[in-house]
Amino acid sequence: MPDLLKRPFGTHGKVHQITPESAGWRYVGFDLHRLRAGESVSDVTGTNEVILVMVEGKATFDAAGQQWGELGERMNVFEKTPPHCLYVPNDQEWTASATTDCTLAVCKAPGKSGHEARRIGPDGISLTQRGEGSNTRFINNIAMENEDYCDALLVTEVFTPAGNWSSYPSHRHDEDDFPRITYLEETYYHRLNPANGFGIQRVYTDDLQLNETMTVHDHDVVCVPRGHHPCGVPHGFEMYYLNVMAGPLRKWRFVAAPNVEHMM
């Protein structure tokens, strides 16, 4: 199996490129660009649909034959304001031109020409608490199941306060058995505040044939091909992650780990 923890290539330009081939799976792709003001990046979606997420900074966009103007508001992701995003269907071109230094995430999954290009957020996205106690975290849903914006993609942001756990109680979505559970591959793009902090993510199956515990740093990506995938951050640091999920069915159904099922 490919390594689940992906370190960035560098600090400028395209710093992540995760494809189904490199991840050893079938559906999810993820690119990350760290651009300086005045720089541009272009691509063709091909067989994929994409959601372009302005993680931080601002850029103007041309996509699917339209000019979308300048997207972006927060200059630091930990401002926790709603993100500005753009959905681009398959078989379309897009260009982003940075008007400030910016971080642009490109979330990918197979497209079926079922949805038109559209802006997503900041309107309609509100920071929502999930969990309680040391399991409290805060969610910005970009395109989850209730948002019928996409053919396959499920995308969300999560902010985890210092000392807390997230993606917990441990759960998995690695079988195609709807409505009990759905098969969804998943990437976690992590940020830490302060940036020199660290977090922990574990990816494991019930039989422990897969059992990886990783230290994650600012701008790392973790791939979750199957199994449970909780993460946590120590006192003194807070964690952000951008989740991208996709599979054969655009539904999020999961099963808890046996030892935490009573917490669900």
Backbone bond lengths (Angstrom), bond angles and torsions (degrees), N, CA, C in turn:
res aa  C-N    CA-C-N  psi(-1)  N-CA   C-N-CA  omega(-1)  CA-C   N-CA-C  phi
1 M - - - 1.472 - - 1.531 109.99 -
2 P 1.355 117.82 137.77 1.472 119.10 175.80 1.530 111.21 -59.61
3 D 1.349 114.91 155.78 1.461 119.19 176.12 1.525 109.94 -58.54
4 L 1.331 115.62 136.84 1.457 120.26 -178.35 1.522 112.03 -80.52
5 L 1.328 117.69 -26.41 1.467 122.19 -177.95 1.519 109.81 -95.28
6 K 1.327 115.71 122.10 1.462 121.98 -178.79 1.528 109.30 -112.82
7 R 1.324 116.12 116.25 1.455 120.94 174.43 1.526 109.46 -84.32
8 P 1.326 118.86 149.35 1.466 119.87 177.61 1.525 111.33 -65.31
9 F 1.351 114.92 150.68 1.469 120.69 178.23 1.519 111.73 -66.26
10 G 1.342 115.96 -30.88 1.457 121.08 -175.93 1.514 108.92 -174.31
11 T 1.333 116.38 -153.45 1.461 120.97 -176.95 1.522 113.10 -118.73
12 H 1.338 116.99 3.95 1.466 120.17 -175.33 1.519 109.02 -148.35
13 G 1.348 115.13 143.80 1.453 119.96 -178.82 1.514 110.91 80.96
14 K 1.333 115.89 -152.19 1.462 119.41 177.22 1.522 108.00 -76.11
15 V 1.336 116.14 117.29 1.465 120.29 -175.23 1.522 112.43 -110.90
16 H 1.335 117.60 -10.21 1.466 121.69 171.89 1.522 108.66 -140.66
17 Q 1.320 116.35 142.21 1.463 121.94 170.83 1.527 106.95 -146.86
18 I 1.314 115.05 98.44 1.461 121.40 -179.48 1.518 107.72 -109.51
19 T 1.308 116.36 122.48 1.456 122.73 179.68 1.524 108.67 -116.57
20 P 1.330 118.39 162.31 1.465 118.89 173.34 1.529 112.78 -54.52
21 E 1.336 116.11 -35.88 1.466 119.11 -179.88 1.522 111.25 -67.40
22 S 1.341 117.57 -44.49 1.467 119.59 -177.70 1.519 111.50 -72.42
23 A 1.336 117.23 -27.68 1.466 120.64 -179.61 1.517 112.53 -87.14
24 G 1.326 117.21 -14.43 1.459 120.24 -179.56 1.513 112.92 77.16
25 W 1.351 116.43 31.97 1.461 120.04 178.45 1.515 109.85 -139.26
26 R 1.362 118.73 -158.53 1.464 120.19 -167.08 1.522 115.83 -122.78
27 Y 1.329 119.26 -20.32 1.454 119.24 -164.75 1.524 115.17 -121.19
28 V 1.309 119.69 -51.08 1.467 122.32 -166.50 1.530 111.78 -87.46
29 G 1.332 114.64 135.60 1.457 121.97 168.30 1.517 109.39 -126.37
30 F 1.333 115.75 153.96 1.469 119.80 -178.52 1.513 109.38 -152.45
31 D 1.338 116.56 125.10 1.461 123.09 172.56 1.517 108.28 -119.33
32 L 1.344 115.69 152.61 1.455 120.61 174.47 1.520 108.95 -135.98
33 H 1.345 114.73 129.88 1.463 121.95 179.07 1.515 109.32 -118.09
34 R 1.331 116.75 132.45 1.461 122.60 173.22 1.525 106.30 -114.68
35 L 1.329 114.73 102.57 1.461 121.67 -171.51 1.518 111.33 -104.88
36 R 1.322 115.47 151.20 1.462 122.23 170.83 1.516 109.22 -96.05
37 A 1.314 116.26 154.79 1.462 120.72 179.39 1.521 110.22 -52.16
38 G 1.335 116.70 131.83 1.460 121.89 -179.79 1.511 113.91 95.94
39 E 1.332 118.26 -13.07 1.463 121.15 179.33 1.522 110.61 -88.76
40 S 1.335 115.46 155.68 1.459 121.43 -179.29 1.517 110.22 -132.02
41 V 1.307 115.20 157.66 1.458 122.25 172.97 1.523 107.45 -139.98
42 S 1.322 116.21 140.27 1.463 122.26 -179.14 1.511 109.50 -133.46
43 D 1.330 115.26 154.56 1.461 119.40 176.80 1.523 108.29 -161.27
44 V 1.326 114.36 168.26 1.458 123.09 174.31 1.518 106.95 -116.60
45 T 1.321 116.82 132.61 1.464 118.78 -175.21 1.524 112.54 -70.12
46 G 1.336 117.66 -31.33 1.465 119.93 179.36 1.521 111.52 63.82
47 T 1.324 116.47 -127.26 1.467 120.29 -179.00 1.522 112.51 -82.47
48 N 1.333 117.68 -3.72 1.462 121.59 -178.39 1.521 111.87 -100.11
49 E 1.337 116.20 152.42 1.453 122.79 158.53 1.515 107.03 -93.77
50 V 1.336 118.04 156.01 1.461 120.74 179.81 1.524 109.50 -136.78
51 I 1.331 114.72 149.62 1.459 121.51 163.77 1.521 106.78 -115.72
52 L 1.316 115.60 121.45 1.459 122.72 177.46 1.524 106.95 -92.35
53 V 1.321 116.99 118.29 1.465 122.46 -176.93 1.515 108.72 -110.88
54 M 1.345 116.27 120.51 1.457 120.39 173.46 1.536 107.03 -79.80
55 V 1.312 116.03 93.79 1.466 120.59 -179.84 1.521 109.76 -63.13
56 E 1.330 115.99 -44.81 1.463 120.84 173.90 1.518 108.86 -159.82
57 G 1.326 115.53 154.48 1.455 120.60 -177.01 1.519 112.42 87.15
58 K 1.338 115.61 -173.05 1.459 121.87 -173.46 1.524 110.08 -134.11
59 A 1.347 115.27 149.11 1.463 121.31 177.09 1.525 108.59 -155.99
60 T 1.329 116.38 154.18 1.460 121.11 171.30 1.521 108.52 -96.36
61 F 1.335 115.57 150.27 1.461 120.56 -173.36 1.520 111.34 -129.78
62 D 1.318 114.74 137.28 1.461 123.79 164.75 1.526 105.88 -118.66
63 A 1.320 117.41 128.14 1.459 120.12 -177.24 1.515 110.22 -158.54
64 A 1.312 116.23 143.04 1.463 122.75 176.02 1.529 111.47 51.87
65 G 1.343 115.38 38.53 1.454 120.52 176.46 1.508 115.19 76.58
66 Q 1.347 118.02 12.91 1.456 121.14 -179.06 1.531 110.42 -129.07
67 Q 1.325 115.68 153.58 1.455 122.28 171.04 1.523 108.06 -97.69
68 W 1.329 116.23 126.83 1.465 121.61 -173.15 1.525 112.74 -107.70
69 G 1.339 116.12 0.24 1.457 119.37 178.56 1.524 111.47 74.32
70 E 1.325 114.42 -162.24 1.458 120.80 -177.21 1.526 110.38 -88.64
71 L 1.327 116.08 128.73 1.454 122.55 175.66 1.521 108.96 -115.26
72 G 1.327 115.25 146.98 1.458 120.43 178.73 1.509 111.18 118.38
73 E 1.325 115.22 145.64 1.462 121.46 179.94 1.520 110.54 -143.90
74 R 1.307 117.48 -51.76 1.464 120.08 -176.42 1.529 109.02 -76.16
75 M 1.313 115.50 134.95 1.458 121.01 179.33 1.526 111.22 -93.89
76 N 1.315 116.01 -15.57 1.457 122.08 174.01 1.521 106.63 -135.04
77 V 1.318 117.17 130.19 1.461 120.70 -174.79 1.524 111.86 -57.76
78 F 1.343 117.35 -29.88 1.457 120.20 -176.95 1.530 113.57 -77.85
79 E 1.339 117.68 3.30 1.452 119.78 165.38 1.532 110.59 -64.56
80 K 1.335 116.37 -23.58 1.483 124.06 173.99 1.526 113.33 66.45
81 T 1.319 118.31 15.58 1.460 119.97 174.71 1.532 109.24 -74.69
82 P 1.330 117.82 159.82 1.467 119.64 -177.84 1.523 111.86 -61.91
83 P 1.312 117.62 141.51 1.463 120.65 -178.79 1.527 112.25 -77.72
84 H 1.315 115.18 157.24 1.459 123.04 170.27 1.529 107.13 -100.52
85 C 1.324 117.11 128.30 1.461 121.39 -174.73 1.528 109.89 -137.26
86 L 1.326 115.27 163.07 1.455 121.11 178.62 1.522 108.83 -139.03
87 Y 1.330 116.13 125.79 1.465 121.41 175.07 1.523 109.15 -92.32
88 V 1.335 116.60 130.61 1.463 122.45 178.28 1.530 107.74 -127.81
89 P 1.338 117.76 121.13 1.464 119.07 -178.63 1.529 112.48 -73.11
90 N 1.316 114.48 175.91 1.467 120.61 178.92 1.538 111.10 -64.21
91 D 1.336 114.64 157.04 1.469 123.37 177.29 1.526 112.96 62.33
92 Q 1.346 115.60 39.23 1.458 120.84 178.42 1.528 109.77 -134.57
93 E 1.333 115.36 156.83 1.458 121.75 175.91 1.526 109.32 -99.67
94 W 1.337 115.01 151.28 1.462 119.38 173.29 1.521 110.03 -144.90
95 T 1.341 115.68 150.65 1.460 122.98 175.95 1.518 108.49 -137.52
96 A 1.333 115.75 134.12 1.464 122.23 172.88 1.522 108.36 -116.87
97 S 1.329 116.57 129.41 1.458 122.72 179.07 1.520 108.82 -119.10
98 A 1.329 116.21 114.13 1.463 121.27 -173.85 1.523 110.69 -69.72
99 T 1.320 116.37 126.59 1.463 121.43 173.71 1.522 111.16 -97.67
100 T 1.328 117.02 -16.27 1.462 123.86 168.85 1.526 106.26 -137.93
101 D 1.326 117.78 170.93 1.457 118.37 167.21 1.526 107.94 -54.98
102 C 1.318 117.43 137.16 1.460 118.53 -174.31 1.523 111.37 -151.49
103 T 1.320 114.22 161.42 1.462 123.30 174.40 1.510 106.94 -121.47
104 L 1.333 115.95 120.11 1.459 122.94 -175.82 1.523 109.50 -119.52
105 A 1.332 115.88 122.35 1.462 121.29 175.82 1.521 109.15 -99.54
106 V 1.331 115.68 139.02 1.464 122.51 178.32 1.523 107.71 -117.56
107 C 1.330 116.07 106.80 1.463 122.92 -176.86 1.520 107.81 -97.52
108 K 1.334 117.78 129.16 1.467 121.08 -170.69 1.518 111.74 -129.91
109 A 1.340 115.05 146.51 1.463 122.69 170.32 1.525 107.67 -160.93
110 P 1.319 118.19 161.88 1.464 119.73 -178.91 1.528 112.61 -58.04
111 G 1.337 116.07 132.12 1.459 122.24 179.68 1.511 111.43 -102.86
112 K 1.340 114.85 154.32 1.469 120.96 -177.41 1.528 111.55 -127.98
113 S 1.339 117.44 17.27 1.470 122.97 -179.91 1.521 112.22 59.98
114 G 1.339 116.06 30.10 1.458 120.32 -176.90 1.507 115.05 -93.09
115 H 1.339 118.18 -8.68 1.464 121.24 -176.87 1.522 109.91 -140.04
116 E 1.320 115.65 149.57 1.454 122.15 179.22 1.528 110.43 -87.59
117 A 1.328 115.55 158.84 1.464 120.53 173.69 1.520 109.29 -59.54
118 R 1.339 116.39 143.91 1.463 120.12 -179.13 1.513 110.13 -163.10
119 R 1.318 115.36 154.20 1.465 121.05 168.40 1.521 108.88 -76.47
120 I 1.327 115.57 145.00 1.464 122.11 173.70 1.527 106.78 -126.47
121 G 1.335 117.04 124.17 1.448 120.79 -178.48 1.525 111.49 72.85
122 P 1.339 117.06 170.63 1.466 125.20 -1.75 1.529 113.88 -74.06
123 D 1.367 115.72 -20.83 1.464 118.72 178.29 1.519 109.37 -62.81
124 G 1.317 115.93 137.67 1.456 120.40 178.88 1.512 114.66 89.47
125 I 1.324 117.82 -5.89 1.467 121.77 176.58 1.523 107.91 -111.55
126 S 1.315 117.27 124.05 1.459 120.83 178.54 1.519 109.32 -133.58
127 L 1.319 115.39 140.06 1.455 121.83 -178.44 1.526 109.07 -67.72
128 T 1.333 116.78 122.90 1.457 122.87 -172.70 1.514 110.35 -124.67
129 Q 1.316 116.66 133.52 1.468 120.47 178.70 1.514 110.30 -76.53
130 R 1.332 114.98 141.71 1.463 121.99 171.76 1.524 107.85 -133.34
131 G 1.323 117.49 140.47 1.453 121.77 179.76 1.518 111.84 80.68
132 E 1.327 114.55 -178.31 1.464 120.78 -179.43 1.514 108.88 -149.93
133 G 1.344 115.65 165.50 1.462 120.53 -179.55 1.515 111.39 57.66
134 S 1.325 116.91 -137.66 1.461 121.33 -179.14 1.524 112.39 -76.78
135 N 1.333 116.92 5.20 1.461 122.28 174.41 1.530 111.09 -107.53
136 T 1.329 117.34 12.99 1.461 121.28 178.94 1.522 110.45 -74.44
137 R 1.341 115.40 135.39 1.465 120.91 169.82 1.519 107.45 -149.06
138 F 1.339 117.08 172.62 1.457 122.19 -172.24 1.523 109.35 -129.53
139 I 1.332 116.08 133.30 1.455 122.61 -166.81 1.528 110.68 -115.90
140 N 1.334 116.81 135.03 1.461 123.55 163.87 1.528 107.40 -111.47
141 N 1.323 118.06 99.83 1.465 120.22 177.94 1.527 109.45 -75.88
142 I 1.323 115.60 120.44 1.464 121.72 179.34 1.518 110.50 -92.92
143 A 1.314 117.48 -51.63 1.471 121.90 -179.72 1.520 107.99 -154.57
144 M 1.312 115.83 74.85 1.454 120.00 174.66 1.528 109.03 -96.23
145 E 1.308 117.22 -170.20 1.458 121.08 -169.56 1.529 112.76 -59.21
146 N 1.331 117.83 -35.05 1.459 120.45 -178.94 1.522 112.92 -70.90
147 E 1.340 117.33 -18.43 1.462 121.81 179.83 1.529 108.31 -99.27
148 D 1.303 117.03 105.90 1.465 121.27 -175.85 1.526 109.73 -85.59
149 Y 1.329 114.62 68.28 1.456 120.46 -176.60 1.533 112.66 -104.98
150 C 1.325 117.92 -15.88 1.467 121.68 -164.14 1.522 110.64 -137.49
151 D 1.323 115.39 163.88 1.457 121.85 173.85 1.527 111.58 -82.73
152 A 1.335 117.20 -39.55 1.465 120.50 -173.03 1.519 113.52 -135.79
153 L 1.333 118.26 -31.26 1.457 121.46 -170.71 1.523 113.19 -69.70
154 L 1.335 115.07 141.25 1.460 124.42 167.00 1.531 105.90 -126.61
155 V 1.347 116.95 123.23 1.462 121.18 -172.28 1.525 109.48 -137.33
156 T 1.327 116.59 134.58 1.458 120.85 178.17 1.520 110.28 -152.12
157 E 1.346 116.05 157.80 1.460 123.05 173.36 1.518 109.46 -111.67
158 V 1.338 115.84 145.73 1.465 120.82 178.94 1.526 109.21 -135.94
159 F 1.344 115.48 133.58 1.462 123.01 174.95 1.520 108.09 -112.58
160 T 1.325 116.80 122.46 1.462 122.18 -177.73 1.524 109.00 -112.01
161 P 1.342 118.05 118.30 1.462 120.44 -178.71 1.527 112.41 -65.10
162 A 1.323 115.26 160.96 1.468 121.56 -179.88 1.526 110.41 -54.88
163 G 1.325 115.30 134.98 1.454 122.07 176.52 1.508 114.88 81.05
164 N 1.339 118.40 5.27 1.464 121.46 -174.50 1.524 113.08 -106.89
165 W 1.324 113.97 165.77 1.461 123.32 175.42 1.520 109.49 -107.80
166 S 1.331 115.44 157.19 1.450 121.82 -177.64 1.531 108.67 -146.87
167 S 1.342 116.37 166.20 1.474 120.63 -170.85 1.526 109.43 49.40
168 Y 1.311 114.52 42.03 1.455 122.98 -173.69 1.518 107.61 -142.43
169 P 1.334 121.66 145.04 1.460 127.57 2.04 1.537 112.37 -57.20
170 S 1.330 114.72 146.42 1.462 121.57 -175.43 1.528 110.73 -53.75
171 H 1.331 115.68 135.24 1.458 120.93 -178.73 1.519 109.48 -148.36
172 R 1.318 114.23 161.47 1.462 120.25 179.87 1.535 109.24 -133.34
173 H 1.343 114.80 154.38 1.474 122.11 173.67 1.531 106.27 -141.69
174 D 1.321 114.68 76.12 1.467 120.51 -171.19 1.521 113.63 -132.48
175 E 1.344 117.02 19.94 1.457 121.73 174.67 1.518 108.85 -132.13
176 D 1.332 116.53 144.32 1.461 121.99 178.18 1.531 107.83 -95.04
177 D 1.340 115.17 80.59 1.462 121.67 -175.36 1.530 108.85 -142.93
178 F 1.346 116.25 57.85 1.459 121.99 179.30 1.524 109.32 -67.27
179 P 1.341 119.81 139.48 1.471 128.32 9.79 1.531 114.84 -92.45
180 R 1.345 118.40 2.14 1.473 119.26 -178.58 1.520 111.12 -67.54
181 I 1.320 117.54 -44.69 1.463 123.22 -174.75 1.521 107.74 -158.93
182 T 1.337 116.47 149.87 1.461 120.87 175.37 1.520 110.20 -120.69
183 Y 1.338 115.24 153.41 1.464 121.24 176.84 1.522 108.94 -87.25
184 L 1.324 116.43 114.68 1.462 122.24 179.03 1.518 109.59 -136.30
185 E 1.320 116.88 118.67 1.460 121.29 167.94 1.523 108.37 -74.86
186 E 1.344 116.18 155.88 1.471 117.67 -173.39 1.520 111.01 -150.60
187 T 1.339 114.95 139.69 1.467 120.86 169.50 1.518 109.57 -116.04
188 Y 1.337 114.81 147.89 1.460 123.72 174.47 1.524 107.73 -119.27
189 Y 1.327 117.05 114.81 1.464 121.23 171.66 1.518 107.61 -97.56
190 H 1.328 116.47 114.34 1.463 122.43 -171.04 1.526 112.44 -98.83
191 R 1.347 114.60 141.87 1.462 122.09 167.32 1.528 108.07 -130.69
192 L 1.326 115.54 149.14 1.463 122.08 180.00 1.515 110.02 -124.61
193 N 1.329 115.84 145.17 1.461 122.49 176.89 1.526 109.17 -131.17
194 P 1.357 119.00 116.76 1.457 127.97 -5.32 1.535 112.29 -61.21
195 A 1.327 115.71 160.31 1.463 121.23 -173.03 1.521 113.21 -65.82
196 N 1.348 117.36 -18.73 1.470 119.25 179.41 1.526 111.93 -87.52
197 G 1.328 116.87 10.49 1.458 120.83 179.30 1.520 112.20 -80.25
198 F 1.321 114.54 -171.62 1.463 120.42 177.61 1.515 109.21 -151.71
199 G 1.312 114.90 159.97 1.453 122.73 173.05 1.511 109.05 -134.95
200 I 1.322 115.70 178.54 1.456 122.67 -179.76 1.523 108.55 -126.85
201 Q 1.325 116.97 136.99 1.462 120.81 170.20 1.517 109.56 -134.25
202 R 1.320 114.71 133.68 1.462 121.39 177.52 1.522 108.99 -113.82
203 V 1.329 117.28 136.00 1.459 123.45 175.18 1.525 106.39 -124.08
204 Y 1.348 116.45 119.05 1.466 118.41 -173.82 1.521 110.73 -153.50
205 T 1.327 115.61 151.14 1.456 122.46 175.33 1.526 109.25 -100.42
206 D 1.329 116.20 163.67 1.459 120.10 -178.79 1.522 112.12 -59.20
207 D 1.342 117.20 -34.70 1.470 120.54 -179.32 1.522 112.80 -88.51
208 L 1.358 116.88 0.52 1.471 124.16 177.96 1.535 113.13 63.47
209 Q 1.323 117.55 15.28 1.468 117.81 171.68 1.528 110.57 -64.42
210 L 1.315 116.42 -30.19 1.465 122.30 166.40 1.518 106.39 -112.24
211 N 1.338 116.18 123.30 1.470 119.90 -177.16 1.520 108.15 -156.51
212 E 1.331 115.73 84.68 1.463 122.39 -176.59 1.531 109.55 -116.70
213 T 1.328 116.75 130.40 1.456 122.34 173.10 1.517 108.31 -119.30
214 M 1.325 116.14 122.79 1.460 121.54 -170.36 1.526 111.50 -123.18
215 T 1.325 116.09 142.48 1.455 122.07 168.90 1.522 107.95 -88.28
216 V 1.332 116.59 123.22 1.463 120.42 -178.01 1.523 109.45 -109.03
217 H 1.325 114.23 140.06 1.458 122.47 178.72 1.517 109.85 -119.07
218 D 1.320 116.32 174.51 1.454 123.23 -178.29 1.525 110.57 -54.85
219 H 1.330 117.11 126.94 1.466 126.33 178.41 1.531 113.99 78.32
220 D 1.327 120.01 6.82 1.461 120.67 173.46 1.528 110.73 -74.20
221 V 1.335 115.30 155.54 1.462 122.12 173.28 1.527 108.53 -123.38
222 V 1.325 116.30 135.78 1.467 122.37 173.92 1.520 108.05 -112.58
223 C 1.334 116.17 131.88 1.461 122.33 176.06 1.527 109.38 -98.14
224 V 1.328 115.70 133.81 1.470 121.43 -179.96 1.525 107.91 -118.19
225 P 1.342 117.71 94.87 1.459 119.83 -179.85 1.524 113.10 -79.11
226 R 1.327 116.77 -27.09 1.464 121.86 179.48 1.521 107.68 -169.29
227 G 1.322 116.50 169.66 1.450 120.88 174.62 1.521 113.36 85.78
228 H 1.324 114.11 -178.64 1.461 123.69 178.57 1.531 109.21 -80.55
229 H 1.355 117.10 157.54 1.472 118.09 -169.35 1.528 112.65 -153.72
230 P 1.334 119.08 50.59 1.460 120.19 179.26 1.530 112.08 -68.56
231 C 1.331 115.46 156.09 1.465 119.95 175.41 1.524 108.73 -141.54
232 G 1.316 115.32 157.04 1.455 121.20 -178.64 1.507 111.10 -148.61
233 V 1.321 115.15 164.14 1.457 120.95 -177.76 1.529 108.30 -136.92
234 P 1.343 118.79 136.63 1.461 119.80 -176.31 1.525 112.51 -75.34
235 H 1.312 114.69 166.24 1.464 121.16 174.57 1.531 109.42 -54.87
236 G 1.314 116.12 137.05 1.464 120.98 177.93 1.509 114.39 101.43
237 F 1.341 116.84 -11.79 1.466 120.85 179.42 1.529 108.65 -134.79
238 E 1.332 115.68 148.20 1.459 119.03 170.67 1.521 109.17 -117.16
239 M 1.319 115.63 155.04 1.458 122.63 -172.69 1.524 110.33 -120.09
240 Y 1.322 114.55 140.08 1.466 123.14 168.08 1.505 107.70 -118.71
241 Y 1.331 116.34 145.26 1.461 118.03 165.24 1.521 109.97 -145.22
242 L 1.325 113.55 148.62 1.457 123.94 174.24 1.520 107.06 -106.63
243 N 1.331 115.99 118.90 1.463 121.98 179.79 1.516 110.83 -97.25
244 V 1.323 115.66 136.67 1.461 122.72 170.58 1.525 107.02 -124.60
245 M 1.334 116.72 125.08 1.457 121.61 177.75 1.520 109.97 -129.04
246 A 1.328 115.79 148.84 1.462 121.35 172.73 1.520 108.82 -164.62
247 G 1.314 114.26 154.61 1.459 122.05 177.85 1.509 109.25 -166.42
248 P 1.326 118.17 -163.26 1.471 120.61 -177.69 1.520 114.42 -70.10
249 L 1.348 117.60 -19.77 1.454 122.30 -179.50 1.522 108.84 -134.69
250 R 1.334 117.26 131.39 1.467 121.15 -177.39 1.528 110.48 -83.05
251 K 1.327 114.75 63.67 1.451 123.72 176.13 1.527 107.77 -135.36
252 W 1.345 115.74 141.42 1.470 121.47 179.11 1.523 108.16 -108.30
253 R 1.336 115.54 98.84 1.458 122.14 176.64 1.523 107.39 -127.53
254 F 1.326 117.28 132.44 1.461 120.05 -172.83 1.517 110.20 -136.18
255 V 1.329 114.80 164.84 1.457 123.49 179.00 1.525 107.33 -123.65
256 A 1.319 116.86 133.34 1.472 121.29 -179.10 1.515 110.73 -76.45
257 A 1.339 115.47 154.75 1.461 120.88 170.99 1.531 108.64 -64.26
258 P 1.338 117.39 141.75 1.478 119.62 -175.91 1.527 113.72 -54.33
259 N 1.346 117.72 -37.48 1.461 118.83 -174.88 1.530 114.49 -78.67
260 V 1.348 117.18 -6.02 1.472 120.37 177.15 1.528 112.16 -123.86
261 E 1.315 116.67 5.28 1.461 120.31 -175.42 1.521 112.24 -57.28
262 H 1.332 116.85 -32.88 1.454 120.03 -178.64 1.531 112.69 -68.51
263 M 1.330 117.86 -13.75 1.470 120.94 179.85 1.523 112.91 -86.96
264 M 1.317 117.24 -13.25 1.457 120.01 -173.51 1.530 110.55 -71.64
